[in-house]
Amino acid sequence: MNDRIFLSDDELPRAWYNLAADLPGGMLPPLGPDGTPARLEQLAAIFPEELIAQEMCGDRWIDIPEDVRTLLARWRPSPLHRARALEAALGTTARIYYKNESVSPAGSHKPNTAVAQAYYNKRAGVKKLTTETGAGQWGSALAFATALFGLECKVYMVKSSYDQKPYRKMMMQTWGASCVPSPSRETQAGRAMLAEDPACPGSLGIAISEAVEEAVADGSGKTKYALGSVLNHVMLHQTVIGLEAKKQLAKAGEREPDQVIACVGGGSNFAGLAFPYAADKIAGSKVEIIPVEPESCPSLTKGSFLYDLGDVAGMTPLLPMYTLGHKFMPPTMHAGGLRYHGMSPLVSAGLKAGLFSPRAVSQLDCFEAGVVFARSEGIIPAPESSHAIAQVIKEANKATAEGKDTVILCGLSGHGIMDLAGYAAYFAGELSNYALPPEVIARSLACTEAFPRIS
Amino acid sequence: MNDRIFLSDDELPRAWYNLAADLPGGMLPPLGPDGTPARLEQLAAIFPEELIAQEMCGDRWIDIPEDVRTLLARWRPSPLHRARALEAALGTTARIYYKNESVSPAGSHKPNTAVAQAYYNKRAGVKKLTTETGAGQWGSALAFATALFGLECKVYMVKSSYDQKPYRKMMMQTWGASCVPSPSRETQAGRAMLAEDPACPGSLGIAISEAVEEAVADGSGKTKYALGSVLNHVMLHQTVIGLEAKKQLAKAGEREPDQVIACVGGGSNFAGLAFPYAADKIAGSKVEIIPVEPESCPSLTKGSFLYDLGDVAGMTPLLPMYTLGHKFMPPTMHAGGLRYHGMSPLVSAGLKAGLFSPRAVSQLDCFEAGVVFARSEGIIPAPESSHAIAQVIKEANKATAEGKDTVILCGLSGHGIMDLAGYAAYFAGELSNYALPPEVIARSLACTEAFPRIS
């Protein structure tokens, strides 16, 4: 009778899955400013040793420390739901399941890595973590995790979001973090921006520069930096999502999914659900794995596979990834978590290896899908998650038209109750679509021309 | 290793527990305007038959319909957590557990009854439900439940909250409900209030009058009214909370709790956790059951047990309850769910029978407790729930001082991420305490003098 598929606490995975171990062709290294592979010392200034080791690791499985599992177990294993009400609303022949990451205390999948990162930093004697946040999901997840470990936390929040989303800031404050609008007067990078433009609304790239600068400036090693997506160790920590989903589908007596669908921005939510299925695909499975991105920020479907910077200001190494160019300014939209110019190198390498079938969807399709989901399944999805749902609805309708019983697994990365202003704007008819024109992308990629090329 | 105690879906209770069956001395009837027991027809205008039957029922157990169980199973059984991090933060000898109702899609315990009420109305051929809401927890829970059953939903939201809490309104709208500020121009009661005072900020009493009026005015029987607390059938539907908690503590190998602590406004959250333990107490258990209310709205600790109206405008029968007088205007505070002049007749009768030991706590103690909880357990509690936590901390500290291993079970009625403005005001030092002076209560009770007395 139950459409929520349970796992007991014992079934919480004991190891993370590392796609790098299985990736056909392996991974290209990050490059330093001189074009040679980035050196460990460069990363050691901002990350603790154990996270750098995971970043570089070629092992297939990496044990999850028992203390991390205990904290994850406060809300994990997360539920897998059979979406019977959505199926009924669509009248589809497909069987739809969704993995519900909205049940974490911060409301998204982000705490899966925030807890792990806080743990390794605590073990390394770090006292304070700095980070950036755009819409606020990552900043609040790290504020949550650092509270559990008694670490200080400083979040540079993109100023336009800081002003528009006061609840996110209050959430971080309640967990004890300090949150400042970026650009701030607290760093050289911030002061330089403000000198140029006192009314600067900020960007993720500037906020990253400020957070990294603060970590590097504290020479004592007591302050480090944490990133919520893109890097290999972040993808790794999220794989509990897909590992659990596999067990849950088996428990439900369901066959392996025909399609695995998740939204993608920097890559961590998608990687979390999809990488364990990518392993199957490498081993011969026919599963179709679909990362879904906004048509206004289409790094996978319209970007190029290049060495590019992870941030605007050039504080990061050069990463081999699908990108729209590090100076690309994504148009404003209500899925702030997907507004990133680049893509996780692991996700990018997986696409290059033919494992993934990316799609781009429009903003209005996403909100329409989000409302259908809210009114059938009862959970208001984050605008990011509604990208996956919009694609699920398309695939389900296609299955119905073809009379197929396609099994679709969807990632629900978070709830949208901190993002209701977006829904209100949608109902008020204030939102529109914006497909990025090819000439804008071509211009935007020019900033990568000086970097080493991938042969 | 896990401090979250699981139940499988099979362990979701199959029947609700009805305290009325066991209450020493039984229940006094509600009275009509003429002072004689209220007649069924009066209730039939606003509630469907099956809910009226539950309201009057003397059976100990009432089966939960399978369709209701299936919907509750989307998030139930809710987790029971051992609060080890809170225990560590307090350095206490007590063992603290909390039942986490924040995991429902609407974020509180309210959907437990909203789903049941929507179900019975749907079966009775009702097409539309009207209700009132103060802070918005109940209104959003009913919007959620009516979406699942394809019912229309109209919520009269107290105007001051409507203006201050725009996210709640958007949440209801996303689930398809219509939400209007009360007093509105849509009812006689609303128009009369606006004629008197065009700037009227509204009150729960006025909003109830509007919602009931709309239901009564539709003579077709297609529109009914739904209430989120106070009445017997609402208490009944919430008992899944305590029934699950009992199973979970047993599963954890824990003894029966020494203290059961929950916040109380109209009574439904408290009743849900406490009534199954009240049954034990009637049977001889020594458990101490503590409803916790704000010192600014202290119906149980400072009110009188009287026949009084459930609303300001006199649309309800006279109910036998602890009350501060139906014209009492609770001072503004950040726990809107606890701002009610009266108390559930069942909770009131239980107190009269000596089953409960109520306490009142101050607003600042509550926010302080809420922050301690957020930074240790990682969940930001609703300001209502923080009343229970404040009392838990007092009891835990007392246990420590006495060297006792007291087992405390606490109800966490909901999360506070829609209430972060309250936390921000607390951090800014803008909040204060307000203990209601006895002379204000005496004056406020004068409005009940004309009603029949309880001998």
Boltz contact constraints between the chains, C-beta under 6 A:
constraints:
  - contact:
      token1: [A, 1]
      token2: [B, 70]
      max_distance: 6.0
  - contact:
      token1: [A, 2]
      token2: [B, 9]
      max_distance: 6.0
  - contact:
      token1: [A, 2]
      token2: [B, 73]
      max_distance: 6.0
  - contact:
      token1: [A, 4]
      token2: [B, 73]
      max_distance: 6.0
  - contact:
      token1: [A, 4]
      token2: [B, 74]
      max_distance: 6.0
  - contact:
      token1: [A, 6]
      token2: [B, 8]
      max_distance: 6.0
  - contact:
      token1: [A, 8]
      token2: [B, 6]
      max_distance: 6.0
  - contact:
      token1: [A, 9]
      token2: [B, 2]
      max_distance: 6.0
  - contact:
      token1: [A, 70]
      token2: [B, 1]
      max_distance: 6.0
  - contact:
      token1: [A, 73]
      token2: [B, 2]
      max_distance: 6.0
  - contact:
      token1: [A, 73]
      token2: [B, 4]
      max_distance: 6.0
  - contact:
      token1: [A, 74]
      token2: [B, 4]
      max_distance: 6.0
  - contact:
      token1: [A, 103]
      token2: [B, 103]
      max_distance: 6.0
  - contact:
      token1: [A, 105]
      token2: [B, 378]
      max_distance: 6.0
  - contact:
      token1: [A, 105]
      token2: [B, 379]
      max_distance: 6.0
  - contact:
      token1: [A, 144]
      token2: [B, 378]
      max_distance: 6.0
  - contact:
      token1: [A, 147]
      token2: [B, 375]
      max_distance: 6.0
  - contact:
      token1: [A, 148]
      token2: [B, 378]
      max_distance: 6.0
  - contact:
      token1: [A, 167]
      token2: [B, 420]
      max_distance: 6.0
  - contact:
      token1: [A, 170]
      token2: [B, 420]
      max_distance: 6.0
  - contact:
      token1: [A, 170]
      token2: [B, 423]
      max_distance: 6.0
  - contact:
      token1: [A, 170]
      token2: [B, 424]
      max_distance: 6.0
  - contact:
      token1: [A, 171]
      token2: [B, 420]
      max_distance: 6.0
  - contact:
      token1: [A, 174]
      token2: [B, 374]
      max_distance: 6.0
  - contact:
      token1: [A, 174]
      token2: [B, 380]
      max_distance: 6.0
  - contact:
      token1: [A, 174]
      token2: [B, 423]
      max_distance: 6.0
  - contact:
      token1: [A, 175]
      token2: [B, 374]
      max_distance: 6.0
  - contact:
      token1: [A, 176]
      token2: [B, 375]
      max_distance: 6.0
  - contact:
      token1: [A, 374]
      token2: [B, 174]
      max_distance: 6.0
  - contact:
      token1: [A, 374]
      token2: [B, 175]
      max_distance: 6.0
  - contact:
      token1: [A, 375]
      token2: [B, 147]
      max_distance: 6.0
  - contact:
      token1: [A, 375]
      token2: [B, 176]
      max_distance: 6.0
  - contact:
      token1: [A, 378]
      token2: [B, 105]
      max_distance: 6.0
  - contact:
      token1: [A, 378]
      token2: [B, 144]
      max_distance: 6.0
  - contact:
      token1: [A, 378]
      token2: [B, 148]
      max_distance: 6.0
  - contact:
      token1: [A, 379]
      token2: [B, 105]
      max_distance: 6.0
  - contact:
      token1: [A, 380]
      token2: [B, 174]
      max_distance: 6.0
  - contact:
      token1: [A, 420]
      token2: [B, 167]
      max_distance: 6.0
  - contact:
      token1: [A, 420]
      token2: [B, 170]
      max_distance: 6.0
  - contact:
      token1: [A, 420]
      token2: [B, 171]
      max_distance: 6.0
  - contact:
      token1: [A, 423]
      token2: [B, 170]
      max_distance: 6.0
  - contact:
      token1: [A, 423]
      token2: [B, 174]
      max_distance: 6.0
  - contact:
      token1: [A, 424]
      token2: [B, 170]
      max_distance: 6.0
